[in-house]
Amino acid sequence: MKVQDCMRPSPKSCGPETSLAEVSHLLCDRACGALPVVDVSGKVIGIITDRDICLALGKQNRRPSELRAKEAMSCPATVCRANDEIHGALNLMKSRKVRRLPVVSDAGTLEGILCLSDLILEARHDDGSRPELTYEDVMSVLHTIYWVHSVRCRTETVAAS
């Protein structure tokens, strides 16, 4: 199975100069949690999440209209290609601890986005038929991403008691 079989084609994106107010509107309109950030040539230069926006606003105590995507985005973005094997993309998500991967062309331009939430819907139980993408494959990535956060939160809670 290839990334192109599971990715969302032609995702919405924003530019580095897009205000966080506009990014928030785009996220809300698209009912998603992240947007690739692209330059004027369409190349992916970063990714911005709803969490990135909250943290940037909280740290800087400024209005969303006063901050730009480039001030809150994660860069460089971890990306994959449409013809990559899905298990390679899952391993990349696991190693980088990300739930979304912009899918880029060989030139680095945005073609799609691969989201763990979509992969959950694509996955099947391994009932002996050896599906190409299993729940165990996807859950392994989620476990890796959330394990460190969960342990850190529990440790901080115990220390604060």
Secondary structure, DSSP 8 states (H G I E B T S, - for coil): -BGGGTSEES---B-TT-BHHHHHHHHHHHT-SEEEEE-TTSBEEEEEEHHHHHHHHHHHT--GGGSBGGGT-BSS---EETTSBHHHHHHHHHHHT-SEEEEE-TTSBEEEEEEHHHHHHH-B--SSS--SSBHHHHHHHHHHHHHHHHHHHHHHHHHH-
